Amino acid sequence: MLWSWAASHHKTLGYLLGRTWDTVWYVGIIQHGYDSGTPLFSNMAFFPLFPYAARGLTLVSPLSAPDAAIAVAWIAGAVAAWGLYAVGNLLHDRRTGIVLAMLWGALPHAVTESMGYSEGLFTALAAWTLYYVLTERWLAAGTLCLLAGLTRPTAVALIPAVCLAALIALVRRRAGLRAAAAIVLAPLGWLGYLAFVAHRTHHLDGWFRIQKLGWGSGFDGGVYTLREGRTVLGREMPLDLYLVTLVLAVAVLLFVLSVLDRQPWPLLVYSGLLLAVTLGGSGYYNAKARFLVVAFPLLLKPAVALAHARRGTVVSVLVFLTLVSAYCGGYLLLVWNHSP
C-alpha cells in the first residue's frame, strides 16, 4: 500500500523509509559519525547502537547507508516480533504470543518499525530483556539491557525493571552472582553514552543540554502534553494530532487494565515508566505515539482477549487493523508534513 501510494507521488519506498525525517540524522551518523556536540540540533541526541550497527553492515555489504539502516530496522523488527511472541507464549499461550506480535505490527505508527528508526531495535532488546527477567536468566537480561541503553534514551524505563527484579532475586536468595552482575550491567550502556556526550561537550549534563537547548525537548511532568491535548480537542487539527491524542488516551487505559489484570510487575514497571516519560515530556507532541511503539506490554490485554476469540473474529480484526495501520503509515509519510 505504501509503495503504491508513494509511486503516485513519484517517490520510492526506499526514499520514504530511509531518507526522510530522523532517518536523515541516522544516515549522517552512519556516514560521518558524531558531530562536535554543539547544542543546536546536534546528532548526539541520537543513541549509537542503531546507526553503528547499520554502519557495520555497510562495511561488509554493498548496501548504502540508508539501505543499511532499513535492513537493520527490518531485521530488528523480526527479532522484536519473535521476542513478543516469546513473552506472550510464556505468560499465556502460543496463540497469544502470535496475536501480540501481530498487534505490534499493526499499530497506527507501525510504519516506523520499517523505517531507518531505532524503535524496532529497542523493542527487540526490551522484549528479550524482559523475557529473560521473567525466566530469571540474569546475565542475558543484564547484557541486553546494556545494549538497549545504547539504543534509545527510553532505556531509563527498562533499567529499573531489570535492576529491581535482580535485587529482589538476590534478597530472596533465588540468585547469586549472576543477578548481581545484571544489576551492574543493566545501566552501563545508558550511562556510558551519557558519559561520552559529557566528555565531548565538556558538560556533565551534555546530552540533556542538547535535548533542551538544541531540540526543545525536556520533562515538565505532563504540563505540555495536557496543554497540547486540550488544544487538539478544542480546535480543528490535522488527522495526525487527533491520532496521537487517541493513542495516548488508549495507552493510559491499557495500562490501567494491565494493572487490574495483575500483569507481572516487571512489565508494569517498564510500561508505566515509558508512559510517564512520554506523557511527562515537553516538545514533539506529534511524535508521542511513536515513542510508545516500544511499550509492547500494553498490548498484552487486548492480545489475550483476541487470542481467545473465534478464528473468524481474530482474522477480521487483524486484517482491519492492518489496513488502518497501512493507511496511517501512508498518511504519516506522504500527507502529514512533520516527523511521524
FIPA-254205 format. One record per atom (N, C-alpha, C): residue in one letter; x, y, z. Coordinates in steps of 0.1 Angstrom, whole numbers, padded with zeros to 4 digits, always signed. Each point is the difference from the previous one (the first is absolute). Layout:
N
aXYZ;...
END
This chain:
340
m+0008-0012+0000;m-0008+0012+0000;m+0009+0013+0000;l+0010+0000+0008;l+0009+0011+0001;l+0008+0002-0013;w+0004-0011-0006;w+0007+0000-0013;w-0008+0006-0011;s-0013-0004+0000;s-0009+0005-0011;s-0003+0014+0002;w-0003+0004+0013;w-0003+0014+0003;w+0013+0009-0003;a+0011-0005+0003;a+0013+0008-0002;a+0002+0002-0015;a-0003-0011-0008;a+0001+0001-0015;a-0008+0011-0006;s-0012+0001+0006;s-0010+0011-0005;s+0005+0014+0003;h+0010+0001+0010;h+0006+0012+0003;h+0014+0002-0006;h+0003-0010-0009;h+0013+0000-0006;h+0012-0001+0010;k-0002-0008+0010;k+0010-0003+0010;k+0002-0015+0001;t+0012-0004+0004;t+0002-0014+0002;t-0001-0005+0015;l-0002-0013+0002;l-0002-0005+0013;l+0013+0002+0008;g+0012-0002-0007;g+0013+0002+0007;g+0002+0014+0005;y-0005+0010-0008;y+0001+0014+0004;y-0008+0002+0013;l-0013-0004+0000;l-0009+0002+0011;l+0006-0007+0013;l+0005-0012-0001;l+0004-0007+0011;l+0014+0003+0005;g+0009+0005-0009;g+0014+0002+0004;g+0005+0014-0002;r-0008+0009-0005;r+0006+0013-0003;r-0009+0012+0004;t-0008-0002+0010;t-0009+0010+0004;t+0001+0002+0016;w-0003+0012+0005;w-0001+0003+0014;w+0012-0005+0008;d-0002-0007+0011;d+0011-0004+0008;d+0010-0010-0007;t-0005-0007-0010;t+0009-0009-0007;t+0012+0008-0006;v-0002+0013-0003;v+0011+0008-0006;v+0011+0002+0011;w-0004+0002+0012;w+0010+0001+0011;w+0007-0013+0003;y-0007-0011-0001;y+0007-0013+0002;y+0009-0003-0012;v-0004+0003-0012;v+0009-0002-0011;v+0012+0009+0001;g-0001+0012+0005;g+0011+0009+0002;g+0010-0006+0010;i-0005-0006+0011;i+0009-0007+0009;i+0007-0012-0006;i-0008-0008-0008;i+0006-0011-0007;i+0012+0004-0009;q-0002+0011-0007;q+0010+0004-0010;q+0011+0008+0006;h-0003+0008+0010;h+0011+0009+0005;h+0002+0000+0015;g-0007-0008+0007;g+0002-0001+0015;g-0007+0012+0007;y+0003+0002+0012;y-0006+0011+0008;y+0007+0013-0002;d-0008+0011+0002;d+0006+0014-0002;d+0007+0004+0013;s+0003+0013+0001;s+0008+0005+0011;s-0009+0001+0013;g-0013-0001-0002;g-0009+0001+0012;g-0005+0014+0003;t+0001+0009-0010;t-0006+0014+0002;t-0015-0002+0003;p-0005+0008+0009;p-0014-0003+0005;p-0011+0000-0011;l+0002+0009-0011;l-0011+0001-0009;l-0001-0011-0010;f-0010-0009+0002;f-0002-0011-0009;f+0012-0009-0002;s+0006-0003+0011;s+0012-0010+0000;s-0006-0014-0002;n+0008-0008-0008;n-0005-0013-0003;n+0004-0009+0012;m+0006+0005+0010;m+0002-0007+0013;m-0012-0003+0008;a-0011+0006-0005;a-0013-0003+0007;a-0004-0014-0003;f+0005-0006-0011;f-0003-0014-0004;f+0010-0010+0005;f-0005-0010+0007;f+0009-0010+0006;f+0006-0009-0011;p+0012-0006+0003;p+0009-0005-0010;p-0003-0014-0006;l-0006-0009+0008;l+0000-0014-0005;l-0006-0002-0013;f-0012+0006-0003;f-0007-0002-0013;f+0009+0005-0012;p+0005+0013+0001;p+0008+0005-0012;p+0013-0008-0002;y+0006-0004+0011;y+0013-0007-0001;y-0002-0014-0004;a-0011-0006+0003;a-0004-0014-0006;a-0001+0001-0015;a-0007+0011-0004;a-0002+0002-0014;a+0013+0003-0007;r+0009+0008+0007;r+0013+0003-0006;r+0008-0012-0002;g-0001-0010+0010;g+0007-0012-0001;g-0005-0008-0012;l-0013+0001-0003;l-0006-0007-0011;l+0006+0005-0014;t+0002+0014+0000;t+0005+0006-0012;t+0014-0005-0003;l+0008-0004+0010;l+0013-0004-0002;l+0002-0014-0005;v-0011-0008+0002;v+0001-0014-0004;v-0010-0003-0011;s-0006+0010-0006;s-0010-0002-0010;s+0000+0011-0010;p-0006-0001-0012;p-0001+0011-0009;p-0011+0010+0003;l-0007-0001+0011;l-0011+0009+0004;l+0005+0014+0002;s-0008+0010-0004;s+0003+0014+0004;s-0004+0002+0014;a+0003+0011+0005;a-0003+0003+0014;a-0015+0000+0002;p-0009+0007-0008;p-0014-0001+0002;p-0006-0014-0001;d+0005-0008-0010;d-0005-0014-0001;d+0005-0008+0011;a+0012+0002+0006;a+0004-0008+0011;a-0008+0003+0012;a-0004+0013+0002;a-0009+0004+0011;a-0013-0007-0001;i-0006-0001-0012;i-0012-0007-0002;i+0001-0015+0003;a+0011-0006-0005;a+0003-0014+0002;a+0001-0003+0015;v+0007+0008+0008;v+0001-0003+0014;v-0013+0002+0007;a-0008+0009-0004;a-0014+0002+0005;a-0008-0012-0003;w+0000-0005-0012;w-0008-0012-0003;w+0004-0012+0008;i+0013-0002+0000;i+0005-0012+0008;i-0004+0001+0015;a+0002+0012+0005;a-0004+0003+0014;a-0015-0002+0002;g-0008+0004-0010;g-0014-0002+0002;g-0004-0014+0000;a+0007-0009-0008;a-0003-0014+0001;a+0004-0006+0014;v+0011+0004+0005;v+0005-0004+0013;v-0009+0005+0011;a-0006+0012-0002;a-0009+0005+0010;a-0013-0008+0000;a-0005-0003-0012;a-0012-0008-0001;a+0002-0014+0007;w+0011-0006-0002;w+0004-0012+0006;w+0000+0001+0015;g+0006+0011+0005;g+0000+0003+0015;g-0014+0002+0005;l-0008+0007-0007;l-0014+0002+0005;l-0008-0013+0000;y+0003-0009-0010;y-0006-0013+0000;y+0004-0008+0013;a+0013+0001+0002;a+0006-0007+0012;a-0006+0004+0013;v-0002+0013+0002;v-0006+0005+0012;v-0015-0004+0001;g-0007+0002-0011;g-0014-0004+0000;g-0002-0015+0003;n+0008-0008-0007;n+0000-0015+0002;n+0003-0004+0014;l+0010+0007+0006;l+0005-0003+0014;l-0011+0003+0010;l-0007+0011-0001;l-0010+0005+0009;l-0014-0006-0002;h-0003-0004-0012;h-0013-0005-0003;h+0001-0012-0009;d+0000+0001-0013;d+0001-0011-0009;d+0005+0004-0014;r+0002-0010-0008;r+0006+0003-0013;r-0008+0010-0009;r-0013-0002+0001;r-0009+0009-0009;r+0001+0014+0005;t+0001+0002+0013;t+0001+0014+0006;t+0013+0006-0005;g+0011-0008+0000;g+0013+0005-0005;g-0001+0005-0014;i-0007-0008-0009;i-0001+0003-0014;i-0008+0013-0002;v-0011+0001+0007;v-0009+0012-0001;v+0007+0012+0006;l+0008-0001+0011;l+0007+0011+0005;l+0010+0006-0010;a+0007-0009-0007;a+0010+0005-0010;a-0008+0006-0011;m-0011-0005-0004;m-0008+0006-0011;m-0006+0013+0003;l-0004+0002+0013;l-0006+0013+0004;l+0011+0010+0000;w+0012-0003+0004;w+0011+0009+0000;w+0003+0004-0014;g-0001-0009-0010;g+0002+0003-0014;g-0011+0008-0006;a-0011+0001+0007;a-0012+0007-0006;a-0003+0013+0007;l+0009+0005+0008;l-0002+0013+0007;l-0002+0011-0010;p-0007+0011+0004;p-0001+0011-0009;p+0013+0006-0005;h+0010+0000+0008;h+0013+0005-0004;h+0010-0011-0003;a-0005-0012-0003;a+0009-0011-0003;a+0009+0001-0012;v-0003+0010-0008;v+0009+0002-0012;v+0014+0003+0005;t+0001+0007+0011;t+0014+0003+0005;t+0008-0012+0004;e-0007-0012+0002;e+0007-0012+0002;e+0008-0005-0013;s-0004+0005-0011;s+0006-0003-0013;s+0009+0010-0005;m+0000+0012+0006;m+0009+0011-0004;m+0014-0001+0007;g+0009+0008-0005;g+0013+0000+0006;g+0000+0007+0014;y-0008-0005+0009;y-0002+0005+0013;y+0004-0011+0010;s+0002+0004+0013;s+0005-0009+0010;s-0011-0007+0008;e-0012+0003-0003;e-0011-0006+0008;e-0001-0015+0000;g+0002-0005-0012;g+0000-0015-0002;g+0011-0007+0008;l+0012+0006-0001;l+0012-0006+0007;l-0002+0001+0015;f-0005+0011+0005;f-0002+0002+0014;f-0011-0010+0005;t-0011-0002-0008;t-0011-0009+0004;t+0006-0014+0001;a+0008-0004-0010;a+0006-0013+0000;a+0008-0002+0013;l+0009+0009+0003;l+0008-0001+0012;l-0008+0000+0013;a-0010+0009+0000;a-0009+0001+0012;a-0008-0013+0002;a-0005-0005-0011;a-0009-0013+0001;a+0008-0011+0005;w+0012-0002-0005;w+0008-0012+0004;w+0006+0003+0014;t+0003+0012+0003;t+0005+0003+0014;t-0011-0004+0010;l-0012+0005-0002;l-0011-0003+0009;l-0003-0015+0000;y+0001-0007-0011;y-0002-0014-0001;y+0011-0007+0010;y+0012+0004-0001;y+0011-0006+0008;y-0002+0004+0015;v-0005+0012+0003;v-0004+0003+0013;v-0010-0009+0006;l-0011-0002-0008;l-0011-0009+0005;l+0005-0014+0001;t+0010-0005-0007;t+0005-0013+0001;t+0012-0001+0009;e+0004+0012+0006;e+0011+0001+0009;e+0014-0005-0006;r+0002+0004-0012;r+0013-0002-0007;r+0007+0014+0001;w+0007+0002+0011;w+0005+0014+0003;w+0011+0005-0009;l+0009-0008-0003;l+0011+0005-0009;l-0005+0005-0013;a-0009-0008-0006;a-0006+0003-0013;a-0008+0013+0001;a-0008+0001+0011;a-0008+0012+0002;a+0009+0012+0002;g+0010-0001+0008;g+0009+0012+0002;g+0007+0004-0012;t+0005-0009-0008;t+0007+0003-0012;t-0009+0006-0011;l-0012-0005-0002;l-0009+0006-0009;l-0005+0014+0004;c-0001+0002+0013;c-0004+0013+0006;c+0011+0010-0003;l+0012-0004+0001;l+0012+0008-0003;l-0001+0005-0014;l-0003-0010-0009;l-0001+0004-0015;l-0012+0009-0002;a-0011-0002+0007;a-0012+0008-0001;a+0004+0015+0004;g+0008+0001+0010;g+0004+0013+0005;g+0009+0007-0010;l+0005-0007-0010;l+0008+0006-0010;l-0009+0004-0013;t-0013-0004+0001;t-0008+0001-0011;t-0010+0012+0000;r-0006+0002+0012;r-0010+0011+0001;r+0001+0005+0015;p-0003+0013+0002;p+0000+0005+0014;p-0011-0006+0008;t-0011-0006-0007;t-0011-0006+0008;t+0005-0013+0007;a+0012-0003-0001;a+0006-0011+0008;a-0002+0003+0015;v-0002+0013+0003;v-0002+0004+0014;v-0012-0007+0006;a-0009-0005-0008;a-0012-0007+0004;a+0003-0015+0002;l+0010-0005-0007;l+0003-0014+0000;l+0010-0003+0012;i+0010+0008+0002;i+0010-0002+0010;i-0005-0003+0014;p-0010+0009+0005;p-0005-0003+0013;p-0007-0014+0001;a-0007-0004-0010;a-0007-0013+0000;a+0010-0011+0002;v+0012+0001-0008;v+0010-0011+0001;v+0007+0001+0014;c+0004+0011+0004;c+0008+0001+0013;c-0009-0003+0012;l-0012+0004+0000;l-0009-0003+0011;l-0003-0015+0001;a-0003-0006-0012;a-0003-0015+0000;a+0012-0008+0005;a+0012+0004-0005;a+0013-0007+0004;a+0002+0002+0015;l-0002+0012+0005;l+0002+0003+0014;l-0009-0008+0009;i-0013-0001-0004;i-0010-0009+0007;i+0005-0014+0000;a+0005-0005-0011;a+0004-0014-0001;a+0012-0002+0009;l+0009+0010+0001;l+0011-0001+0009;l-0004-0001+0015;v-0009+0009+0003;v-0005+0001+0014;v-0007-0013+0004;r-0008-0005-0009;r-0007-0013+0003;r+0009-0012-0002;r+0012+0002-0004;r+0010-0011-0002;r-0004-0010-0010;r-0006+0006-0011;r-0004-0009-0011;r+0011+0001-0011;a+0010+0009+0002;a+0010+0002-0010;a+0013+0005+0007;g+0011-0002-0006;g+0013+0004+0006;g+0007+0011-0008;l+0012-0003-0004;l+0008+0010-0006;l-0005+0004-0014;r-0008-0008-0007;r-0005+0004-0013;r-0010+0011+0002;a-0008-0001+0010;a-0010+0011+0002;a+0008+0013+0004;a+0010-0001+0008;a+0008+0012+0003;a+0007+0005-0012;a+0004-0008-0009;a+0006+0004-0013;a-0010+0008-0008;a-0013-0005+0000;a-0010+0007-0008;a-0003+0014+0005;i+0001+0001+0013;i-0002+0014+0006;i+0011+0009-0004;v+0012-0005-0001;v+0011+0008-0005;v+0000+0003-0015;l-0004-0010-0008;l+0001+0001-0014;l-0012+0009-0005;a-0012-0002+0005;a-0012+0006-0006;a+0002+0015-0003;p+0005+0009+0009;p+0000+0014-0003;p+0013+0005-0007;l+0009-0009-0003;l+0013+0004-0005;l-0001+0006-0014;g-0008-0005-0009;g-0002+0005-0013;g-0005+0015+0000;w-0011+0002+0007;w-0006+0013+0001;w+0009+0010+0007;l+0006-0004+0011;l+0009+0009+0007;l+0013+0002-0008;g+0005-0010-0007;g+0012+0001-0008;g-0002+0010-0011;y-0011+0000-0007;y-0002+0010-0011;y-0002+0014+0006;l-0007+0001+0011;l-0001+0014+0006;l+0014+0005+0004;a+0009-0009+0005;a+0013+0004+0003;a+0008+0004-0012;f-0002-0007-0011;f+0007+0003-0013;f-0004+0014-0004;v-0013+0003+0000;v-0004+0013-0004;v+0005+0011+0010;a+0000-0003+0012;a+0005+0009+0010;a+0015+0004-0003;h+0007-0011-0003;h+0015+0002-0003;h+0001+0009-0013;r-0008-0003-0010;r+0002+0008-0013;r-0005+0014+0001;t-0010+0002+0009;t-0006+0014+0001;t+0006+0008+0012;h+0008-0007+0008;h+0006+0006+0012;h-0011+0006+0010;h-0011-0007+0000;h-0011+0003+0009;h-0005-0014+0006;l-0001-0001+0013;l-0004-0012+0006;l-0014-0004-0004;d-0009+0010-0003;d-0013-0002-0005;d-0001+0003-0015;g+0010-0004-0007;g+0001+0003-0014;g-0011-0004-0009;w-0004-0013+0002;w-0011-0005-0008;w-0013+0007+0003;f-0003+0003+0012;f-0012+0007+0004;f+0000+0014-0005;r+0012+0006+0000;r+0001+0014-0006;r-0003+0000-0015;i+0005-0010-0007;i-0003-0001-0014;i-0015-0002-0002;q-0006-0009+0008;q-0015-0002-0002;q-0008+0013+0003;k+0004+0007+0010;k-0008+0012+0004;k+0003+0012-0009;l+0013+0003-0002;l+0004+0012-0007;l-0001-0002-0015;g+0004-0012-0005;g+0000-0002-0014;g-0012-0006-0006;w-0007-0008+0007;w-0012-0007-0005;w-0013+0004+0007;g+0001+0009+0010;g-0012+0004+0006;g-0008-0010+0007;s+0007-0010+0006;s-0006-0012+0006;s+0004+0000+0015;g-0009-0003+0009;g+0004-0001+0014;g-0011-0007+0008;f-0001+0002+0012;f-0010-0007+0009;f-0007+0010+0009;d-0013+0001-0001;d-0007+0010+0008;d-0011-0007+0008;g+0000-0013+0001;g-0010-0007+0008;g-0014-0001-0007;g-0001+0004-0013;g-0013-0002-0007;g-0007+0013-0003;v+0005+0011+0004;v-0006+0013-0002;v-0002+0002-0015;y+0011-0002-0008;y+0000+0002-0014;y-0010-0009-0007;t+0000-0013+0004;t-0009-0010-0007;t-0014+0004+0003;l-0004+0004+0012;l-0014+0003+0003;l-0004+0013-0007;r+0009+0009-0001;r-0003+0013-0008;r-0003-0003-0015;e+0009-0008-0005;e-0001-0003-0015;e-0013-0009-0002;g-0002-0009+0009;g-0012-0009-0002;g-0013+0008+0001;r-0001+0010+0009;r-0011+0008+0001;r-0002+0009-0013;t+0011+0004-0006;t+0000+0008-0012;t-0005-0008-0011;v+0005-0013-0001;v-0004-0009-0011;v-0015-0003+0000;l-0005-0002+0013;l-0014-0004+0001;l-0010+0012-0001;g+0006+0012+0000;g-0009+0012+0000;g+0000+0008-0013;r+0008-0005-0010;r+0001+0007-0012;r+0001-0010-0012;e-0002+0005-0012;e+0002-0008-0012;e+0015-0002-0002;m+0004-0013-0001;m+0014-0003-0001;m+0002-0011-0010;p+0013-0002-0005;p+0003-0011-0009;p-0003-0014+0007;l-0002-0010-0009;l-0003-0013+0005;l+0010-0005+0009;d+0013+0002-0002;d+0011-0006+0008;d-0002+0004+0015;l-0003+0013+0002;l-0001+0004+0014;l-0012-0006+0007;y-0011-0002-0007;y-0011-0008+0006;y+0004-0014+0003;l+0008-0006-0009;l+0004-0014+0001;l+0010-0001+0012;v+0009+0009+0001;v+0009+0000+0012;v-0007+0001+0013;t-0010+0009+0000;t-0008+0002+0013;t-0007-0012+0003;l-0006-0007-0010;l-0008-0013+0002;l+0010-0010+0006;v+0012-0002-0007;v+0009-0010+0005;v+0004+0002+0014;l+0003+0013+0004;l+0004+0003+0014;l-0011-0004+0010;a-0012+0003-0004;a-0012-0003+0009;a-0002-0015+0001;v+0001-0007-0011;v-0001-0015+0000;v+0011-0006+0008;a+0012+0005-0002;a+0012-0005+0008;a-0002+0001+0015;v-0006+0011+0005;v-0003+0001+0014;v-0010-0010+0004;l-0010-0002-0008;l-0011-0010+0003;l+0006-0014+0000;l+0009-0003-0009;l+0006-0014-0001;l+0009-0002+0012;f+0006+0010+0005;f+0009-0001+0012;f-0009-0003+0012;v-0011+0007+0001;v-0009-0003+0012;v-0005-0014-0001;l-0004-0005-0012;l-0005-0014-0002;l+0012-0010+0003;s+0012+0004-0003;s+0011-0009+0003;s+0002-0002+0015;v-0001+0012+0007;v+0001-0001+0015;v-0012-0009+0005;l-0012+0003-0004;l-0011-0008+0005;l+0001-0015-0004;d+0007-0003-0011;d+0002-0013-0004;d+0011-0007+0007;r+0007+0007+0009;r+0011-0005+0007;r+0011-0005-0009;q+0004+0008-0010;q+0011-0003-0008;q+0012-0001+0008;p+0010-0009-0004;p+0013+0000+0008;p+0006+0013+0002;w+0004+0003+0012;w+0004+0014+0004;w+0012+0005-0008;p+0009-0008-0005;p+0011+0006-0008;p-0006+0006-0013;l-0010-0006-0006;l-0006+0006-0011;l-0007+0013+0003;l-0007+0000+0012;l-0007+0012+0004;l+0010+0011+0003;v+0011-0003+0006;v+0010+0011+0002;v+0005+0006-0013;y+0003-0009-0009;y+0005+0004-0013;y-0010+0009-0008;s-0013-0005-0001;s-0010+0008-0008;s-0004+0012+0008;g-0001-0001+0013;g-0004+0012+0008;g+0011+0011-0001;l+0013-0003+0001;l+0010+0010-0001;l+0000+0006-0015;l-0002-0009-0009;l-0001+0005-0014;l-0011+0010-0002;l-0012-0003+0006;l-0011+0010+0000;l+0004+0013+0007;a+0006-0001+0011;a+0004+0012+0008;a+0009+0008-0008;v+0010-0006-0006;v+0010+0008-0008;v-0007+0006-0012;t-0008-0007-0007;t-0007+0005-0012;t-0010+0011+0003;l-0008-0003+0010;l-0010+0011+0004;l+0006+0011+0007;g+0011-0002+0007;g+0006+0011+0007;g+0010+0008-0008;g+0003-0005-0012;g+0010+0007-0008;g-0006+0013-0006;s+0008+0010-0002;s-0004+0012-0007;s+0005+0000-0014;g-0007+0005-0009;g+0004+0000-0014;g-0004-0012-0008;y-0001+0002-0014;y-0003-0010-0009;y-0013-0008+0003;y-0010+0007+0002;y-0013-0007+0002;y-0004-0010-0011;n+0004+0004-0012;n-0003-0008-0012;n+0007-0013+0000;a+0011-0002+0008;a+0007-0012+0000;a-0002-0009+0012;k-0009+0004+0009;k-0002-0007+0012;k-0006-0014-0002;a-0009-0002-0010;a-0005-0013-0003;a+0011-0009-0005;r+0010+0005-0007;r+0011-0008-0005;r+0009-0004+0012;f+0001+0009+0010;f+0008-0003+0011;f-0005-0013+0008;l-0014-0002-0001;l-0006-0011+0007;l+0000-0013-0008;v+0005+0000-0012;v+0001-0012-0008;v+0008-0011+0007;v+0009+0004+0009;v+0009-0009+0007;v-0008-0006+0013;a-0011+0006+0003;a-0007-0004+0012;a-0009-0012-0002;f+0006-0011-0005;f-0008-0012-0004;f-0008-0006+0011;p+0004+0000+0013;p-0008-0006+0010;p-0014+0005+0001;l-0003+0012-0005;l-0013+0006+0000;l-0009-0008-0009;l+0005-0007-0009;l-0008-0008-0010;l-0003-0014+0005;l+0005-0004+0011;l-0003-0013+0005;l-0014-0003+0003;k-0007+0010+0007;k-0014-0002+0003;k-0009-0002-0013;p+0001+0009-0010;p-0008-0003-0012;p+0005-0012-0007;a+0012-0004+0001;a+0005-0012-0007;a-0006-0012+0006;v-0001-0001+0013;v-0006-0011+0007;v-0015-0001-0004;a-0007+0011+0001;a-0014+0000-0004;a-0002-0005-0014;l+0008+0005-0009;l-0002-0003-0015;l+0004-0014-0002;a+0011-0005+0007;a+0005-0014-0003;a-0011-0010+0004;h-0009+0003+0010;h-0010-0009+0004;h-0013+0001-0007;a+0000+0009-0010;a-0012+0002-0008;a-0001-0011-0011;r-0011+0000-0008;r-0001-0010-0011;r+0010+0004-0011;r+0004-0010-0007;r+0010+0002-0011;r-0004+0011-0010;g-0013+0000-0004;g-0005+0010-0009;g+0001+0014+0006;t-0003+0001+0013;t+0001+0013+0006;t+0014+0005+0000;v+0010-0009+0004;v+0014+0004+0000;v+0005+0005-0013;v-0004-0008-0011;v+0005+0004-0013;v-0006+0013-0004;s-0013+0002+0002;s-0007+0012-0004;s+0006+0012+0007;v+0002-0001+0013;v+0006+0012+0007;v+0014+0003-0004;l+0008-0010-0002;l+0014+0002-0004;l+0001+0006-0014;v-0008-0005-0009;v+0000+0005-0013;v-0004+0015+0000;f-0011+0003+0007;f-0004+0014+0001;f+0011+0009+0006;l+0006-0005+0011;l+0010+0009+0006;l+0012+0001-0009;t+0003-0010-0008;t+0011+0001-0009;t-0002+0010-0011;l-0012+0000-0005;l-0004+0010-0010;l+0000+0014+0005;v-0005+0002+0013;v+0000+0013+0006;v+0015+0005+0002;s+0008-0010+0005;s+0014+0003+0002;s+0007+0004-0013;a-0003-0007-0011;a+0006+0003-0013;a-0004+0014-0004;y-0013+0003+0001;y-0004+0014-0003;y+0007+0010+0008;c+0001-0002+0013;c+0007+0009+0009;c+0014+0002-0004;g+0007-0011-0004;g+0014+0001-0004;g+0001+0009-0012;g-0008-0002-0010;g+0000+0008-0012;g-0003+0014+0003;y-0010+0003+0009;y-0003+0014+0003;y+0011+0006+0007;l+0007-0007+0009;l+0011+0007+0008;l+0012+0003-0009;l+0002-0008-0010;l+0012+0003-0009;l-0003+0008-0012;l-0013+0001-0004;l-0003+0006-0013;l-0010+0012+0001;v-0007+0001+0011;v-0009+0011+0002;v+0004+0009+0012;w+0002-0006+0011;w+0005+0008+0012;w+0013+0005-0003;n+0003+0013+0003;n+0012+0007-0003;n+0010+0001+0011;h-0001-0008+0010;h+0009+0000+0011;h+0005-0014+0003;s+0010-0001+0009;s+0005-0014+0003;s-0011-0009+0006;p-0001-0012-0004;p-0010-0009+0005;p+0002-0004+0015;
END
